[in-house]
Amino acid sequence: MSKTVTFDLMKAILKRSLAGGGMIFQGNTTSVKELEDAYGHPDKHPNLIVRVGGFSARFTTLDRDLQREIITRRRHNI
């Protein structure tokens, strides 16, 4: 089930993360569908930026294995 990320949803996610002892939150609001399209058609997404282990990078410039790992990261249904 896909959800639209809203301010209130992000606020709830961050509050829960902090309440649970979380020290780092690296959220990604790019849809899996967009990431998969960028994986298959990099020329259509030259400016797609993602967070990777504390830094930002253009998705299409990353190693293909890292692109797949980003696409398959765990998604939480809240």
Secondary structure, DSSP 4 states (H G I P E B T S, - for coil): ------HHHHHHHHHHHHHTT--------S-HHHHHHHHH-GGG-TT-EEEETTEEEEGGGS-HHHHHHHHTS-----
